[in-house]
């Protein structure tokens, strides 16, 4: 069975390019194209698509309004197509909150050499989206409401100052990370995060989280000291690594080649944590496609870190956690809504002991 795709975009050129890319895939077919959400609504009824690609900025009906109604009335896998602008990135963050599975940026039609790479990216995301777990908007909102109730303080200053939480995620990860961080108390250990996301979008992501969480959240700039009650997100243009400066942990950025086709890469972050933090690190691998992070998490475990993986039922895509579990790099597997409490419980019972070793 081919994956049925409906393309919704107000640009005739983009519709044509997307149709050509998707229609050339042996396992996909374009069942319709729509210039606006009103036409799309009728085509959804007629064609029953498996995946929808949706422009974030649309005429006649705002793309977010359409997405919100769609996820409430007829939930389905949606990939947002976003412009590389600050407004585009902010709208995309909201779309992911509303239930969109993933997003891609609009293709740069003037750069022919980049079109093949873009075609590989969008078709891979469509394949993943077609198998993703989709939740109704109400369920997403309810889960977020529960997550807003942050957990009690760590009550162990030694834990906060020396322990670190290291997180990796991909598809579905923006919401998973949000639901994890909003439960973190203001005195939690420093947190380093790699989420697969293009340059420009990580800044909007960090800004959005900073306004929701009790802890401070920022895009890592490189060289800053890793402090308790702070989270540092890898910028879309660089790998994020954990480093040392004297007795302090610091962030480091690296613009080297992609690892596992990603920059930032989860493996790069996890391996640096294994080297620099060892048993003082707690690893967390969340929803995402592919295997980035599996090898690095095993290195963390071998260095003495304690690692958690999100369970299959709560993942949008059970790819990265599955690979980490299969590689033997995890100690515990738990639903997303239980992970923050489990991580803090481990820190509270193992923090000071680890420091005396």
C-alpha positions as YAML, in Angstrom:
chain: A
units: angstrom
residues:
- id: 1
  name: UNK
  ca: [0.00, 0.00, 0.00]
- id: 2
  name: UNK
  ca: [1.36, 3.39, -0.99]
- id: 3
  name: UNK
  ca: [1.39, 6.29, 1.48]
- id: 4
  name: UNK
  ca: [-1.32, 8.72, 0.38]
- id: 5
  name: UNK
  ca: [-0.16, 12.34, 0.69]
- id: 6
  name: UNK
  ca: [-2.21, 15.54, 0.45]
- id: 7
  name: UNK
  ca: [-0.23, 18.75, -0.20]
- id: 8
  name: UNK
  ca: [-1.61, 22.04, 1.13]
- id: 9
  name: UNK
  ca: [0.27, 25.18, 0.08]
- id: 10
  name: UNK
  ca: [-0.75, 28.54, -1.36]
- id: 11
  name: UNK
  ca: [2.24, 28.61, -3.72]
- id: 12
  name: UNK
  ca: [1.63, 26.86, -7.05]
- id: 13
  name: UNK
  ca: [5.38, 26.46, -7.49]
- id: 14
  name: UNK
  ca: [5.83, 24.77, -4.11]
- id: 15
  name: UNK
  ca: [2.83, 22.52, -4.79]
- id: 16
  name: UNK
  ca: [4.41, 21.50, -8.09]
- id: 17
  name: UNK
  ca: [7.85, 20.84, -6.58]
- id: 18
  name: UNK
  ca: [6.42, 18.86, -3.66]
- id: 19
  name: UNK
  ca: [4.17, 16.86, -6.01]
- id: 20
  name: UNK
  ca: [7.14, 15.95, -8.20]
- id: 21
  name: UNK
  ca: [9.28, 14.90, -5.21]
- id: 22
  name: UNK
  ca: [6.58, 12.83, -3.52]
- id: 23
  name: UNK
  ca: [5.10, 11.41, -6.71]
- id: 24
  name: UNK
  ca: [8.52, 10.07, -7.79]
- id: 25
  name: UNK
  ca: [8.72, 7.80, -4.72]
- id: 26
  name: UNK
  ca: [7.69, 4.18, -5.37]
- id: 27
  name: UNK
  ca: [5.96, 3.91, -1.98]
- id: 28
  name: UNK
  ca: [4.03, 7.22, -2.12]
- id: 29
  name: UNK
  ca: [1.29, 8.87, -4.13]
- id: 30
  name: UNK
  ca: [-0.05, 12.42, -4.17]
- id: 31
  name: UNK
  ca: [-3.81, 12.09, -3.78]
- id: 32
  name: UNK
  ca: [-4.47, 15.83, -3.99]
- id: 33
  name: UNK
  ca: [-3.11, 19.37, -3.84]
- id: 34
  name: UNK
  ca: [-4.88, 22.32, -2.24]
- id: 35
  name: UNK
  ca: [-4.13, 26.06, -2.36]
- id: 36
  name: UNK
  ca: [-5.85, 26.75, 0.97]
- id: 37
  name: UNK
  ca: [-7.40, 24.98, 3.98]
- id: 38
  name: UNK
  ca: [-10.95, 25.27, 2.67]
- id: 39
  name: UNK
  ca: [-10.13, 23.21, -0.42]
- id: 40
  name: UNK
  ca: [-8.01, 20.90, 1.74]
- id: 41
  name: UNK
  ca: [-10.96, 20.19, 4.01]
- id: 42
  name: UNK
  ca: [-12.99, 18.82, 1.10]
- id: 43
  name: UNK
  ca: [-10.06, 16.85, -0.29]
- id: 44
  name: UNK
  ca: [-9.47, 15.19, 3.08]
- id: 45
  name: UNK
  ca: [-13.04, 13.89, 3.01]
- id: 46
  name: UNK
  ca: [-12.65, 12.66, -0.58]
- id: 47
  name: UNK
  ca: [-9.16, 11.15, -0.50]
- id: 48
  name: UNK
  ca: [-8.61, 10.08, 3.14]
- id: 49
  name: UNK
  ca: [-4.85, 10.81, 3.07]
- id: 50
  name: UNK
  ca: [-2.30, 9.11, 5.30]
- id: 51
  name: UNK
  ca: [-0.15, 12.23, 5.66]
- id: 52
  name: UNK
  ca: [-0.80, 15.95, 5.15]
- id: 53
  name: UNK
  ca: [1.88, 18.52, 4.34]
- id: 54
  name: UNK
  ca: [0.68, 21.94, 5.45]
- id: 55
  name: UNK
  ca: [2.06, 25.42, 4.84]
- id: 56
  name: UNK
  ca: [2.18, 27.31, 8.14]
- id: 57
  name: UNK
  ca: [1.10, 30.63, 6.60]
- id: 58
  name: UNK
  ca: [-2.01, 30.31, 4.46]
- id: 59
  name: UNK
  ca: [-4.77, 32.52, 2.96]
- id: 60
  name: UNK
  ca: [-8.51, 32.28, 3.80]
- id: 61
  name: UNK
  ca: [-7.82, 30.34, 7.01]
- id: 62
  name: UNK
  ca: [-4.71, 30.52, 9.16]
- id: 63
  name: UNK
  ca: [-2.68, 27.32, 9.03]
- id: 64
  name: UNK
  ca: [-2.71, 27.04, 12.83]
- id: 65
  name: UNK
  ca: [-6.48, 27.45, 13.03]
- id: 66
  name: UNK
  ca: [-6.89, 24.75, 10.41]
- id: 67
  name: UNK
  ca: [-4.45, 22.44, 12.20]
- id: 68
  name: UNK
  ca: [-6.19, 22.94, 15.54]
- id: 69
  name: UNK
  ca: [-9.58, 22.03, 14.04]
- id: 70
  name: UNK
  ca: [-8.12, 19.10, 12.14]
- id: 71
  name: UNK
  ca: [-6.42, 17.58, 15.20]
- id: 72
  name: UNK
  ca: [-9.61, 17.96, 17.20]
- id: 73
  name: UNK
  ca: [-12.03, 16.56, 14.63]
- id: 74
  name: UNK
  ca: [-9.97, 14.27, 12.41]
- id: 75
  name: UNK
  ca: [-6.48, 13.65, 13.86]
- id: 76
  name: UNK
  ca: [-3.90, 12.65, 11.27]
- id: 77
  name: UNK
  ca: [-0.15, 12.90, 10.67]
- id: 78
  name: UNK
  ca: [0.73, 16.46, 9.63]
- id: 79
  name: UNK
  ca: [4.11, 17.78, 8.51]
- id: 80
  name: UNK
  ca: [4.34, 21.57, 8.60]
- id: 81
  name: UNK
  ca: [6.21, 23.35, 5.81]
- id: 82
  name: UNK
  ca: [7.78, 26.44, 7.37]
- id: 83
  name: UNK
  ca: [9.61, 29.52, 6.16]
- id: 84
  name: UNK
  ca: [13.10, 30.25, 7.53]
- id: 85
  name: UNK
  ca: [11.98, 33.33, 9.44]
- id: 86
  name: UNK
  ca: [11.50, 34.15, 13.10]
- id: 87
  name: UNK
  ca: [7.74, 34.29, 12.58]
- id: 88
  name: UNK
  ca: [7.85, 31.00, 10.70]
- id: 89
  name: UNK
  ca: [9.75, 29.31, 13.51]
- id: 90
  name: UNK
  ca: [7.38, 30.63, 16.19]
- id: 91
  name: UNK
  ca: [4.35, 29.42, 14.23]
- id: 92
  name: UNK
  ca: [6.03, 26.04, 13.76]
- id: 93
  name: UNK
  ca: [6.62, 25.67, 17.51]
- id: 94
  name: UNK
  ca: [2.93, 26.31, 18.09]
- id: 95
  name: UNK
  ca: [2.00, 23.81, 15.36]
- id: 96
  name: UNK
  ca: [4.04, 21.10, 17.07]
- id: 97
  name: UNK
  ca: [2.21, 21.88, 20.32]
- id: 98
  name: UNK
  ca: [-1.09, 21.44, 18.49]
- id: 99
  name: UNK
  ca: [-0.13, 17.97, 17.32]
- id: 100
  name: UNK
  ca: [1.87, 18.26, 14.08]
- id: 101
  name: UNK
  ca: [4.30, 15.34, 13.89]
- id: 102
  name: UNK
  ca: [7.22, 17.23, 12.36]
- id: 103
  name: UNK
  ca: [8.21, 20.08, 10.07]
- id: 104
  name: UNK
  ca: [10.47, 20.94, 7.17]
- id: 105
  name: UNK
  ca: [11.60, 24.30, 5.88]
- id: 106
  name: UNK
  ca: [10.54, 25.44, 2.43]
- id: 107
  name: UNK
  ca: [12.90, 24.29, -0.34]
- id: 108
  name: UNK
  ca: [15.39, 26.78, -1.73]
- id: 109
  name: UNK
  ca: [14.29, 26.48, -5.34]
- id: 110
  name: UNK
  ca: [17.24, 28.53, -6.63]
- id: 111
  name: UNK
  ca: [19.77, 25.96, -5.39]
- id: 112
  name: UNK
  ca: [19.40, 22.92, -7.62]
- id: 113
  name: UNK
  ca: [22.17, 20.98, -5.89]
- id: 114
  name: UNK
  ca: [20.29, 21.04, -2.62]
- id: 115
  name: UNK
  ca: [17.03, 19.67, -4.01]
- id: 116
  name: UNK
  ca: [18.07, 16.02, -3.87]
- id: 117
  name: UNK
  ca: [18.99, 16.38, -0.19]
- id: 118
  name: UNK
  ca: [15.69, 18.16, 0.42]
- id: 119
  name: UNK
  ca: [13.79, 15.42, -1.41]
- id: 120
  name: UNK
  ca: [15.44, 12.77, 0.80]
- id: 121
  name: UNK
  ca: [14.55, 14.77, 3.91]
- id: 122
  name: UNK
  ca: [10.87, 15.39, 3.15]
- id: 123
  name: UNK
  ca: [10.21, 11.83, 1.95]
- id: 124
  name: UNK
  ca: [11.90, 10.33, 5.02]
- id: 125
  name: UNK
  ca: [9.76, 12.53, 7.27]
- id: 126
  name: UNK
  ca: [6.61, 11.47, 5.40]
- id: 127
  name: UNK
  ca: [7.46, 7.79, 5.88]
- id: 128
  name: UNK
  ca: [8.04, 8.32, 9.59]
- id: 129
  name: UNK
  ca: [4.89, 10.44, 9.97]
- id: 130
  name: UNK
  ca: [2.75, 7.76, 8.32]
- id: 131
  name: UNK
  ca: [3.63, 5.41, 11.20]
- id: 132
  name: UNK
  ca: [3.61, 7.98, 14.02]
- id: 133
  name: UNK
  ca: [1.26, 7.87, 16.99]
- id: 134
  name: UNK
  ca: [-1.25, 10.68, 16.67]
- id: 135
  name: UNK
  ca: [-3.17, 12.06, 19.62]
- id: 136
  name: UNK
  ca: [-6.22, 14.28, 19.59]
- id: 137
  name: UNK
  ca: [-5.60, 17.91, 20.48]
- id: 138
  name: UNK
  ca: [-7.55, 17.54, 23.73]
- id: 139
  name: UNK
  ca: [-5.27, 14.71, 24.85]
- id: 140
  name: UNK
  ca: [-2.21, 16.81, 24.05]
- id: 141
  name: UNK
  ca: [-3.62, 19.73, 26.05]
- id: 142
  name: UNK
  ca: [-4.50, 17.50, 29.02]
- id: 143
  name: UNK
  ca: [-1.00, 16.03, 29.09]
- id: 144
  name: UNK
  ca: [0.54, 19.49, 28.99]
- id: 145
  name: UNK
  ca: [-1.70, 20.62, 31.85]
- id: 146
  name: UNK
  ca: [-0.52, 17.73, 34.02]
- id: 147
  name: UNK
  ca: [3.07, 18.50, 33.11]
- id: 148
  name: UNK
  ca: [2.73, 22.10, 34.29]
- id: 149
  name: UNK
  ca: [2.65, 20.87, 37.88]
- id: 150
  name: UNK
  ca: [6.37, 20.93, 38.62]
- id: 151
  name: UNK
  ca: [7.94, 18.43, 40.98]
- id: 152
  name: UNK
  ca: [9.19, 19.39, 44.44]
- id: 153
  name: UNK
  ca: [12.74, 20.73, 44.94]
- id: 154
  name: UNK
  ca: [15.62, 18.28, 44.80]
- id: 155
  name: UNK
  ca: [16.39, 18.92, 48.51]
- id: 156
  name: UNK
  ca: [20.01, 17.96, 48.01]
- id: 157
  name: UNK
  ca: [22.32, 20.85, 47.09]
- id: 158
  name: UNK
  ca: [25.21, 18.48, 46.36]
- id: 159
  name: UNK
  ca: [23.11, 16.78, 43.70]
- id: 160
  name: UNK
  ca: [22.32, 20.04, 41.96]
- id: 161
  name: UNK
  ca: [25.86, 21.34, 41.82]
- id: 162
  name: UNK
  ca: [27.63, 18.24, 40.47]
- id: 163
  name: UNK
  ca: [25.06, 16.06, 38.73]
- id: 164
  name: UNK
  ca: [23.92, 16.71, 35.17]
- id: 165
  name: UNK
  ca: [20.92, 15.64, 33.07]
- id: 166
  name: UNK
  ca: [21.73, 14.95, 29.41]
- id: 167
  name: UNK
  ca: [18.78, 14.70, 26.97]
- id: 168
  name: UNK
  ca: [18.50, 13.67, 23.32]
- id: 169
  name: UNK
  ca: [15.42, 13.66, 21.07]
- id: 170
  name: UNK
  ca: [14.19, 13.98, 17.49]
- id: 171
  name: UNK
  ca: [10.72, 13.56, 15.93]
- id: 172
  name: UNK
  ca: [8.10, 14.44, 18.55]
- id: 173
  name: UNK
  ca: [10.85, 15.67, 20.82]
- id: 174
  name: UNK
  ca: [9.85, 19.33, 21.11]
- id: 175
  name: UNK
  ca: [6.71, 18.43, 23.05]
- id: 176
  name: UNK
  ca: [8.41, 15.62, 24.97]
- id: 177
  name: UNK
  ca: [11.20, 17.97, 26.07]
- id: 178
  name: UNK
  ca: [8.67, 20.61, 27.05]
- id: 179
  name: UNK
  ca: [6.68, 18.14, 29.14]
- id: 180
  name: UNK
  ca: [9.89, 17.00, 30.83]
- id: 181
  name: UNK
  ca: [11.31, 20.46, 31.56]
- id: 182
  name: UNK
  ca: [8.12, 22.07, 32.89]
- id: 183
  name: UNK
  ca: [8.24, 19.54, 35.74]
- id: 184
  name: UNK
  ca: [11.81, 20.39, 36.71]
- id: 185
  name: UNK
  ca: [12.14, 22.34, 39.99]
- id: 186
  name: UNK
  ca: [14.22, 25.52, 40.02]
- id: 187
  name: UNK
  ca: [17.10, 23.80, 41.84]
- id: 188
  name: UNK
  ca: [17.45, 20.84, 39.47]
- id: 189
  name: UNK
  ca: [20.87, 19.94, 38.05]
- id: 190
  name: UNK
  ca: [22.10, 21.61, 34.89]
- id: 191
  name: UNK
  ca: [20.56, 20.13, 31.74]
- id: 192
  name: UNK
  ca: [22.08, 19.81, 28.25]
- id: 193
  name: UNK
  ca: [19.76, 19.01, 25.34]
- id: 194
  name: UNK
  ca: [20.20, 18.02, 21.72]
- id: 195
  name: UNK
  ca: [17.00, 18.11, 19.65]
- id: 196
  name: UNK
  ca: [17.27, 17.59, 15.90]
- id: 197
  name: UNK
  ca: [16.16, 20.97, 14.57]
- id: 198
  name: UNK
  ca: [17.39, 23.44, 11.92]
- id: 199
  name: UNK
  ca: [19.23, 26.66, 12.64]
- id: 200
  name: UNK
  ca: [16.91, 29.47, 13.73]
- id: 201
  name: UNK
  ca: [14.24, 27.17, 15.13]
- id: 202
  name: UNK
  ca: [16.26, 26.21, 18.21]
- id: 203
  name: UNK
  ca: [16.27, 29.82, 19.38]
- id: 204
  name: UNK
  ca: [12.46, 30.05, 19.18]
- id: 205
  name: UNK
  ca: [12.20, 26.66, 20.88]
- id: 206
  name: UNK
  ca: [14.41, 27.74, 23.78]
- id: 207
  name: UNK
  ca: [12.60, 31.06, 24.13]
- id: 208
  name: UNK
  ca: [9.22, 29.32, 24.26]
- id: 209
  name: UNK
  ca: [10.42, 26.87, 26.91]
- id: 210
  name: UNK
  ca: [11.98, 29.63, 29.00]
- id: 211
  name: UNK
  ca: [8.57, 31.26, 29.29]
- id: 212
  name: UNK
  ca: [6.92, 28.01, 30.42]
- id: 213
  name: UNK
  ca: [9.45, 26.54, 32.86]
- id: 214
  name: UNK
  ca: [10.60, 27.33, 36.38]
- id: 215
  name: UNK
  ca: [14.17, 26.76, 35.23]
- id: 216
  name: UNK
  ca: [15.99, 29.03, 32.79]
- id: 217
  name: UNK
  ca: [16.17, 27.68, 29.23]
- id: 218
  name: UNK
  ca: [18.45, 29.11, 26.53]
- id: 219
  name: UNK
  ca: [20.07, 28.19, 23.27]
- id: 220
  name: UNK
  ca: [23.68, 27.29, 24.10]
- id: 221
  name: UNK
  ca: [26.21, 29.89, 22.94]
- id: 222
  name: UNK
  ca: [29.35, 27.93, 23.85]
- id: 223
  name: UNK
  ca: [31.68, 28.58, 26.76]
- id: 224
  name: UNK
  ca: [28.99, 29.24, 29.36]
- id: 225
  name: UNK
  ca: [29.22, 27.54, 32.73]
- id: 226
  name: UNK
  ca: [26.60, 24.82, 33.23]
- id: 227
  name: UNK
  ca: [24.57, 25.93, 36.25]
- id: 228
  name: UNK
  ca: [21.85, 24.27, 38.34]
- id: 229
  name: UNK
  ca: [18.36, 25.35, 37.36]
- id: 230
  name: UNK
  ca: [19.46, 26.01, 33.76]
- id: 231
  name: UNK
  ca: [18.93, 24.09, 30.52]
- id: 232
  name: UNK
  ca: [21.08, 24.58, 27.42]
- id: 233
  name: UNK
  ca: [19.75, 23.59, 23.99]
- id: 234
  name: UNK
  ca: [22.06, 22.77, 21.08]
- id: 235
  name: UNK
  ca: [21.79, 25.44, 18.36]
- id: 236
  name: UNK
  ca: [20.70, 24.14, 14.97]
- id: 237
  name: UNK
  ca: [24.05, 24.97, 13.37]
- id: 238
  name: UNK
  ca: [26.38, 23.15, 15.81]
- id: 239
  name: UNK
  ca: [26.97, 20.03, 17.86]
- id: 240
  name: UNK
  ca: [26.65, 20.65, 21.60]
- id: 241
  name: UNK
  ca: [29.27, 19.08, 23.86]
- id: 242
  name: UNK
  ca: [29.93, 19.04, 27.58]
- id: 243
  name: UNK
  ca: [33.38, 20.31, 28.53]
- id: 244
  name: UNK
  ca: [35.43, 21.18, 31.60]
- id: 245
  name: UNK
  ca: [37.03, 24.44, 32.64]
- id: 246
  name: UNK
  ca: [38.85, 23.84, 35.88]
- id: 247
  name: UNK
  ca: [36.31, 22.51, 38.35]
- id: 248
  name: UNK
  ca: [33.34, 23.69, 36.30]
- id: 249
  name: UNK
  ca: [31.30, 22.09, 33.56]
- id: 250
  name: UNK
  ca: [30.95, 24.29, 30.46]
- id: 251
  name: UNK
  ca: [29.17, 24.07, 27.12]
- id: 252
  name: UNK
  ca: [31.13, 23.68, 23.90]
- id: 253
  name: UNK
  ca: [29.97, 24.06, 20.30]
- id: 254
  name: UNK
  ca: [31.42, 22.27, 17.29]
- id: 255
  name: UNK
  ca: [30.58, 23.00, 13.64]
- id: 256
  name: UNK
  ca: [32.20, 19.78, 12.42]
- id: 257
  name: UNK
  ca: [30.63, 17.31, 10.01]
- id: 258
  name: UNK
  ca: [27.18, 15.82, 10.75]
- id: 259
  name: UNK
  ca: [27.14, 12.59, 12.77]
- id: 260
  name: UNK
  ca: [24.43, 10.06, 11.89]
- id: 261
  name: UNK
  ca: [23.42, 12.68, 9.28]
- id: 262
  name: UNK
  ca: [22.67, 15.16, 12.06]
- id: 263
  name: UNK
  ca: [24.22, 18.36, 13.32]
- id: 264
  name: UNK
  ca: [23.53, 18.74, 16.19]
- id: 265
  name: UNK
  ca: [23.92, 15.04, 16.96]
- id: 266
  name: UNK
  ca: [22.76, 13.29, 20.13]
- id: 267
  name: UNK
  ca: [25.69, 10.86, 19.96]
- id: 268
  name: UNK
  ca: [28.15, 13.77, 20.06]
- id: 269
  name: UNK
  ca: [26.53, 15.18, 23.22]
- id: 270
  name: UNK
  ca: [26.24, 11.79, 24.94]
- id: 271
  name: UNK
  ca: [29.85, 10.86, 24.20]
- id: 272
  name: UNK
  ca: [31.10, 14.15, 25.63]
- id: 273
  name: UNK
  ca: [29.03, 13.53, 28.77]
- id: 274
  name: UNK
  ca: [30.56, 10.06, 29.09]
- id: 275
  name: UNK
  ca: [34.05, 11.57, 28.89]
- id: 276
  name: UNK
  ca: [33.55, 14.64, 31.09]
- id: 277
  name: UNK
  ca: [30.88, 13.66, 33.60]
- id: 278
  name: UNK
  ca: [30.93, 9.85, 33.83]
- id: 279
  name: UNK
  ca: [28.91, 8.72, 36.84]
- id: 280
  name: UNK
  ca: [27.70, 12.26, 37.54]
- id: 281
  name: UNK
  ca: [25.55, 12.21, 34.37]
- id: 282
  name: UNK
  ca: [22.00, 10.99, 33.96]
- id: 283
  name: UNK
  ca: [21.04, 10.28, 30.35]
- id: 284
  name: UNK
  ca: [17.53, 10.56, 28.93]
- id: 285
  name: UNK
  ca: [16.62, 9.52, 25.38]
- id: 286
  name: UNK
  ca: [13.22, 10.56, 24.10]
- id: 287
  name: UNK
  ca: [11.02, 10.04, 21.05]
- id: 288
  name: UNK
  ca: [12.69, 10.25, 17.65]
- id: 289
  name: UNK
  ca: [13.40, 8.46, 14.40]
- id: 290
  name: UNK
  ca: [16.69, 6.76, 13.63]
- id: 291
  name: UNK
  ca: [19.46, 5.57, 15.92]
- id: 292
  name: UNK
  ca: [21.30, 8.78, 16.86]
- id: 293
  name: UNK
  ca: [22.19, 8.57, 20.54]
- id: 294
  name: UNK
  ca: [22.22, 4.78, 20.92]
- id: 295
  name: UNK
  ca: [26.01, 4.37, 20.72]
- id: 296
  name: UNK
  ca: [26.65, 7.47, 22.83]
- id: 297
  name: UNK
  ca: [24.22, 6.34, 25.52]
- id: 298
  name: UNK
  ca: [26.03, 3.00, 25.78]
- id: 299
  name: UNK
  ca: [29.29, 4.91, 26.25]
- id: 300
  name: UNK
  ca: [27.63, 6.92, 29.02]
- id: 301
  name: UNK
  ca: [26.50, 3.72, 30.73]
- id: 302
  name: UNK
  ca: [29.97, 2.21, 30.47]
- id: 303
  name: UNK
  ca: [31.38, 5.39, 32.03]
- id: 304
  name: UNK
  ca: [29.07, 5.04, 35.03]
- id: 305
  name: UNK
  ca: [26.08, 7.18, 34.02]
- id: 306
  name: UNK
  ca: [22.52, 6.09, 34.75]
- id: 307
  name: UNK
  ca: [20.22, 6.18, 31.72]
- id: 308
  name: UNK
  ca: [16.49, 6.38, 31.03]
- id: 309
  name: UNK
  ca: [14.52, 5.81, 27.82]
- id: 310
  name: UNK
  ca: [10.99, 6.88, 26.94]
- id: 311
  name: UNK
  ca: [8.68, 3.89, 26.46]
- id: 312
  name: UNK
  ca: [7.09, 2.94, 23.15]
- id: 313
  name: UNK
  ca: [3.50, 3.77, 24.13]
- id: 314
  name: UNK
  ca: [4.26, 7.43, 24.92]
- id: 315
  name: UNK
  ca: [6.61, 8.05, 21.95]
- id: 316
  name: UNK
  ca: [5.47, 9.70, 18.75]
- id: 317
  name: UNK
  ca: [8.21, 7.63, 17.05]
- id: 318
  name: UNK
  ca: [9.85, 4.78, 18.95]
- id: 319
  name: UNK
  ca: [13.10, 4.84, 16.98]
- id: 320
  name: UNK
  ca: [15.90, 6.36, 19.03]
- id: 321
  name: UNK
  ca: [14.77, 4.90, 22.39]
- id: 322
  name: UNK
  ca: [14.30, 1.47, 20.80]
- id: 323
  name: UNK
  ca: [17.84, 1.55, 19.37]
- id: 324
  name: UNK
  ca: [19.32, 2.69, 22.69]
- id: 325
  name: UNK
  ca: [17.51, -0.09, 24.55]
- id: 326
  name: UNK
  ca: [18.62, -2.68, 21.96]
- id: 327
  name: UNK
  ca: [22.24, -1.49, 22.26]
- id: 328
  name: UNK
  ca: [22.13, -2.10, 26.01]
- id: 329
  name: UNK
  ca: [22.67, 1.54, 26.96]
- id: 330
  name: UNK
  ca: [19.63, 2.06, 29.21]
- id: 331
  name: UNK
  ca: [18.82, 1.16, 32.80]
- id: 332
  name: UNK
  ca: [15.13, 2.07, 32.95]
- id: 333
  name: UNK
  ca: [12.29, 2.51, 30.44]
- id: 334
  name: UNK
  ca: [9.28, 4.60, 31.46]
- id: 335
  name: UNK
  ca: [6.35, 6.63, 30.09]
- id: 336
  name: UNK
  ca: [7.12, 10.27, 29.38]
- id: 337
  name: UNK
  ca: [4.93, 11.55, 32.22]
- id: 338
  name: UNK
  ca: [6.88, 9.44, 34.74]
- id: 339
  name: UNK
  ca: [10.40, 10.22, 33.54]
- id: 340
  name: UNK
  ca: [10.93, 13.56, 35.36]
- id: 341
  name: UNK
  ca: [10.02, 12.08, 38.76]
- id: 342
  name: UNK
  ca: [12.13, 8.98, 38.15]
- id: 343
  name: UNK
  ca: [15.15, 11.08, 37.14]
- id: 344
  name: UNK
  ca: [14.86, 13.33, 40.20]
- id: 345
  name: UNK
  ca: [14.29, 10.36, 42.49]
- id: 346
  name: UNK
  ca: [17.47, 8.75, 41.21]
- id: 347
  name: UNK
  ca: [19.39, 12.01, 41.69]
- id: 348
  name: UNK
  ca: [18.08, 12.45, 45.24]
- id: 349
  name: UNK
  ca: [19.17, 8.95, 46.27]
- id: 350
  name: UNK
  ca: [22.48, 8.77, 44.40]
- id: 351
  name: UNK
  ca: [23.73, 12.36, 44.18]
- id: 352
  name: UNK
  ca: [25.85, 12.80, 47.28]
- id: 353
  name: UNK
  ca: [27.15, 9.23, 47.24]
- id: 354
  name: UNK
  ca: [28.48, 9.71, 43.71]
- id: 355
  name: UNK
  ca: [30.41, 12.77, 44.84]
- id: 356
  name: UNK
  ca: [32.24, 10.94, 47.59]
- id: 357
  name: UNK
  ca: [33.53, 8.20, 45.31]
...
